[in-house]
Amino acid sequence: MSSDATLFQTTSARTALALLIGIGSGVFAYLIGMPLPWMLGPMIGNTIAAILHAPIAPPARLRPIVIPIIGVMLGSGITPEVLDALGDWAISFLVLPPFLIVAAGASFLFYRLIGKYDPVTAYFSAMPGGLNEMLILGAEQGGDEKRIALAHASRILLVIGFVALFFGLILGVTSGGQGGAVWVGLWELDLTDYAVLAACAVAGVYLGKVLRLPAAAVLGPMLLSGIAHFFHIVEVPPPTVLVIAAQVVMGTVIGCRFIGASVREVGHDLFLGFFSTVGMLITGVGFAAVVAALTDTDLSQAFLAYSPGGLTEMSLLAFAMGGDIAYVSLTHIVRIVIVIFSAPLVFRWLGRGG
């Protein structure tokens, strides 16, 4: 007993256990045919482990490594054909503000009236922006950081689960364990390919920070990778095994966000998150249907673009489900930018009005 306790006193050991749970859960999810197994499996496995107070820790040092890999992978979906679809995409972007007003407004009222959250916590829990950004902004205004974090963590978990299961069970679309694309082996890239993709990842992170892009570690590499693939400097995406590894790490990170929360807290926030997320998803389906009616965009793609999850997670989901990665990613980028810039302004305006 004491030796086990001593074994998991170090962060490295706890991180290793979380990754082992993630890998094992991913393999199990893959074997049973679960949609998006390499992300959904680790996410569920580590969420359960966190609730049971297992000695786990998030792979914080791996996250900055895999995020640029995901960005490079997403950029590989940017081709010259993207230019032909920009007109339809513009309509999707124009429909985003009313969607955000309806979805966030309803979610705010739910957290305020049903969840009994204070106004600041309810407001920043309801905003469908990035978890880190909403946590920082909410804390600056005096909100409950833990509740805001759990609200967004539960939303991401539920959105990924709902959307993946919807695509897998209702639409019959699964990743087949290969990320929704043709398997790309380590041997299929030559040294030049590896050099270009590595340069996109490393330089992209720096570029994203210099340009102060939201989710800079994703968008910078995605931008450079998109340019490289658009102009055929490189023709292949990162090897599939690296993409799977990135999904395992991301799923593990999401599950570990519930570390330190009691069963009651997690249950309460998942309960609130369930109804808030369902409301947002129903609203998203409605607005996605409007977009599909006004453009040539497929309803399933518009639904992915309007699902209120994180940029990285939803882009990975689009990739795994064989969706239009560029369209889905760019729509989520626009959504996050709108929320990050408008949320503080609207909050101050509401404060003055109150």
C-alpha positions in Angstrom: 0.0 0.0 0.0 2.7 2.4 1.0 4.9 1.4 -1.9 2.1 2.1 -4.3 1.6 5.5 -2.7 5.3 6.3 -3.0 5.4 5.1 -6.6 2.7 7.6 -7.7 4.0 10.6 -5.7 5.9 11.9 -8.7 4.2 13.8 -11.5 6.0 11.7 -14.1 4.5 8.5 -12.6 1.1 10.0 -12.5 1.4 11.2 -16.0 2.6 7.8 -17.2 -0.4 6.1 -15.5 -2.8 8.6 -17.2 -1.2 7.8 -20.6 -1.4 4.1 -19.9 -5.1 4.4 -19.1 -5.5 6.5 -22.3 -3.7 4.0 -24.5 -5.6 1.1 -22.9 -8.9 2.9 -23.2 -8.1 3.8 -26.8 -7.3 0.2 -27.8 -10.5 -1.0 -26.1 -12.6 1.7 -27.8 -11.1 0.7 -31.1 -11.7 -3.0 -30.6 -15.4 -2.4 -29.8 -15.8 -0.1 -32.8 -16.4 3.1 -30.9 -16.4 6.3 -33.1 -13.3 8.4 -32.7 -11.7 5.6 -30.5 -8.3 7.2 -30.0 -9.7 10.4 -28.5 -13.0 9.3 -27.0 -11.6 6.2 -25.3 -8.8 8.0 -23.4 -11.2 10.9 -22.6 -13.7 8.6 -21.0 -11.1 6.4 -19.3 -9.3 9.2 -17.7 -12.5 11.0 -16.7 -13.6 7.9 -14.8 -10.1 7.6 -13.3 -10.2 11.3 -12.2 -13.6 10.9 -10.6 -12.4 7.8 -8.7 -9.3 9.9 -7.6 -6.8 7.6 -9.2 -3.2 9.0 -9.0 -3.1 10.5 -12.5 -1.8 13.8 -13.9 -2.3 15.3 -17.4 0.6 15.0 -19.9 1.2 18.7 -19.8 4.7 18.4 -21.4 3.4 16.4 -24.3 0.5 18.7 -25.1 2.7 21.5 -26.6 4.4 18.9 -28.8 1.2 17.2 -30.2 -0.8 20.5 -30.7 1.5 21.7 -33.5 1.3 18.2 -35.1 -2.4 18.5 -35.1 -2.1 22.0 -36.6 0.2 20.6 -39.4 -2.3 17.8 -40.0 -5.2 20.2 -40.3 -3.3 22.4 -42.7 -2.8 19.4 -45.0 -6.5 19.7 -45.9 -6.1 23.1 -47.4 -6.0 22.7 -51.2 -6.6 25.0 -54.2 -10.2 23.7 -54.2 -10.8 25.6 -50.9 -10.9 28.9 -52.9 -14.0 27.7 -54.8 -15.9 27.2 -51.5 -15.1 30.6 -49.9 -18.4 32.1 -51.0 -20.4 29.5 -49.2 -18.1 29.7 -46.2 -18.8 33.5 -46.0 -22.5 32.8 -45.5 -21.6 30.4 -42.7 -19.6 33.0 -41.0 -22.4 35.6 -41.3 -24.8 33.2 -39.7 -22.5 32.6 -36.7 -23.3 35.8 -34.7 -27.0 35.1 -34.4 -26.3 31.5 -33.6 -23.9 32.6 -30.8 -26.5 35.0 -29.4 -29.2 32.4 -29.2 -27.0 29.5 -28.0 -25.0 31.5 -25.4 -28.1 33.4 -24.3 -30.1 30.3 -23.6 -27.1 28.6 -21.9 -26.5 31.7 -19.7 -30.2 31.6 -18.5 -29.9 27.9 -17.8 -26.8 28.2 -15.7 -28.3 31.3 -13.9 -31.8 30.1 -13.2 -31.4 26.3 -12.9 -27.7 26.0 -11.9 -28.0 29.0 -9.6 -24.6 30.3 -10.7 -23.7 33.9 -10.0 -24.0 36.2 -13.0 -20.3 36.2 -13.8 -19.8 32.5 -13.5 -22.9 31.8 -15.5 -21.9 34.2 -18.2 -18.4 32.8 -18.9 -19.6 29.2 -18.4 -22.1 29.8 -21.2 -19.8 31.4 -23.7 -18.8 28.9 -26.4 -15.2 30.1 -26.6 -12.0 28.4 -25.8 -11.7 26.9 -22.2 -8.5 28.7 -21.4 -9.6 32.1 -22.7 -13.0 32.0 -20.9 -11.4 30.8 -17.7 -8.9 33.8 -17.8 -11.6 36.3 -18.7 -14.1 34.9 -16.1 -11.4 34.9 -13.3 -10.6 38.6 -14.1 -14.2 39.5 -13.6 -14.4 37.6 -10.3 -16.1 34.4 -11.5 -15.7 30.9 -9.9 -12.7 29.5 -11.9 -13.4 25.9 -10.9 -17.0 26.0 -12.1 -16.1 27.8 -15.3 -13.4 25.2 -16.0 -15.7 22.3 -15.2 -18.5 23.8 -17.3 -16.3 24.0 -20.4 -14.6 20.7 -19.7 -17.9 18.9 -19.4 -19.2 20.7 -22.6 -16.1 19.6 -24.6 -16.5 16.0 -23.3 -20.2 15.9 -24.0 -20.0 17.5 -27.4 -17.3 15.2 -28.6 -19.2 12.2 -27.3 -22.6 13.3 -28.7 -21.2 14.3 -32.1 -19.0 11.2 -32.5 -21.9 8.9 -31.5 -24.3 10.7 -33.8 -22.0 10.3 -36.7 -21.2 6.7 -35.8 -24.6 5.4 -34.8 -27.0 7.6 -36.7 -25.1 8.4 -39.9 -22.9 5.3 -39.9 -19.7 7.3 -40.3 -16.8 6.0 -38.3 -13.1 6.6 -38.2 -12.1 3.0 -38.5 -9.3 3.8 -36.2 -7.3 5.6 -38.9 -8.5 9.1 -38.5 -11.0 9.0 -41.3 -8.3 9.0 -44.0 -6.0 6.7 -45.9 -3.3 5.4 -43.5 0.0 7.2 -44.0 2.9 5.2 -42.8 6.1 6.5 -41.4 8.0 5.1 -44.4 5.8 7.0 -46.9 7.5 10.4 -46.2 11.0 11.1 -47.3 13.5 13.3 -45.4 12.3 16.4 -47.3 8.7 15.8 -46.3 9.7 15.4 -42.7 11.8 18.6 -42.8 9.0 20.7 -44.3 6.4 19.4 -41.9 8.7 19.9 -38.9 9.5 23.4 -40.1 5.8 24.2 -40.4 5.3 22.9 -36.8 8.2 24.7 -35.1 8.0 28.0 -37.1 4.2 27.9 -37.0 4.1 28.1 -33.2 6.5 31.1 -33.3 4.4 32.7 -36.0 1.2 32.2 -34.2 2.6 33.8 -31.0 4.0 36.8 -33.0 0.6 37.3 -34.8 -1.2 36.8 -31.4 -3.5 34.3 -33.0 -6.1 32.5 -30.8 -5.0 29.0 -30.2 -1.6 30.0 -31.6 0.0 26.6 -31.3 -2.7 25.1 -33.6 -3.3 28.0 -36.0 0.3 28.9 -36.7 1.4 25.4 -37.8 -2.0 25.0 -39.6 -1.4 28.2 -41.5 2.2 27.3 -42.7 1.1 23.7 -43.4 -1.8 25.0 -45.4 0.5 27.2 -47.5 3.0 24.3 -48.0 0.2 22.0 -49.2 -1.6 24.6 -51.2 1.5 25.3 -53.3 2.5 21.6 -53.4 5.7 22.1 -51.5 4.7 19.0 -49.7 2.0 16.5 -50.7 1.5 14.3 -47.6 0.0 14.9 -44.1 1.9 13.7 -41.0 2.1 9.9 -40.5 -1.2 8.5 -39.1 0.6 7.0 -36.0 1.5 10.5 -34.9 -2.0 11.7 -35.4 -3.3 8.8 -33.3 -0.7 9.6 -30.6 -1.9 13.2 -30.7 -5.5 12.1 -30.2 -4.6 9.9 -27.3 -2.8 12.8 -25.6 -5.7 15.2 -26.2 -8.2 12.7 -24.9 -6.1 12.1 -21.8 -5.7 15.9 -21.2 -9.5 16.4 -21.4 -10.2 13.5 -19.0 -7.6 14.8 -16.6 -9.4 18.2 -16.4 -11.7 16.6 -13.8 -8.8 15.9 -11.4 -9.6 17.2 -7.9 -13.3 17.4 -8.5 -15.6 15.4 -6.2 -18.1 12.9 -7.6 -20.8 15.3 -6.5 -19.2 18.3 -8.3 -18.6 16.4 -11.5 -22.1 14.9 -11.4 -23.6 18.3 -10.8 -21.6 20.0 -13.6 -22.2 17.1 -16.0 -25.9 17.3 -15.3 -25.9 21.1 -16.0 -23.5 20.6 -18.9 -25.7 17.9 -20.4 -28.7 20.2 -20.8 -26.7 23.2 -21.8 -24.8 21.2 -24.4 -28.0 19.6 -25.7 -29.5 23.0 -26.1 -26.5 24.3 -27.9 -26.4 21.3 -30.2 -30.1 21.6 -31.0 -29.5 25.3 -31.8 -26.5 24.3 -33.8 -28.5 21.8 -35.9 -31.1 24.5 -36.6 -28.6 27.1 -37.8 -26.6 24.4 -39.7 -29.8 23.6 -41.5 -30.1 27.3 -42.5 -26.6 27.3 -43.8 -27.2 24.0 -45.7 -30.3 25.6 -47.2 -28.6 28.8 -48.3 -25.4 27.1 -49.6 -24.1 23.9 -51.1 -22.7 22.9 -47.7 -23.7 19.4 -46.5 -25.7 19.4 -43.3 -23.3 17.1 -41.6 -20.4 19.4 -42.3 -22.3 22.5 -41.2 -23.3 20.6 -38.0 -19.7 19.9 -37.2 -18.8 23.5 -37.8 -21.6 24.7 -35.5 -21.0 22.2 -32.7 -19.8 24.2 -29.6 -16.6 22.2 -28.8 -12.9 23.3 -28.8 -11.1 24.2 -32.0 -8.5 21.4 -31.7 -11.0 18.8 -30.6 -13.6 19.6 -33.2 -11.0 19.8 -36.0 -9.7 16.4 -34.9 -13.3 15.1 -35.0 -13.8 16.5 -38.5 -10.6 14.8 -39.6 -11.6 11.5 -38.0 -15.1 11.6 -39.5 -13.8 12.4 -43.0 -15.2 16.0 -42.9 -14.0 19.1 -44.6 -11.2 20.0 -42.2 -10.5 23.5 -43.6 -14.2 24.5 -43.5 -14.8 23.2 -40.0 -11.6 24.5 -38.6 -12.0 28.0 -40.1 -15.6 28.3 -38.8 -14.5 27.4 -35.3 -11.6 29.9 -35.6 -14.1 32.6 -36.5 -16.4 31.6 -33.7 -13.7 31.7 -31.1 -12.4 35.1 -32.3 -15.9 36.5 -32.2 -16.5 35.2 -28.6 -13.0 36.3 -27.3 -13.4 39.8 -28.6 -17.2 40.3 -27.9 -17.6 38.5 -24.6 -15.8 41.0 -22.4 -17.5 43.9 -24.3 -21.0 42.5 -23.9 -20.3 41.7 -20.3 -19.3 45.3 -19.5 -22.3 46.5 -21.4 -24.6 44.3 -19.4 -22.9 45.4 -16.2 -23.6 49.0 -17.0 -27.1 48.2 -18.0 -27.7 46.4 -14.7 
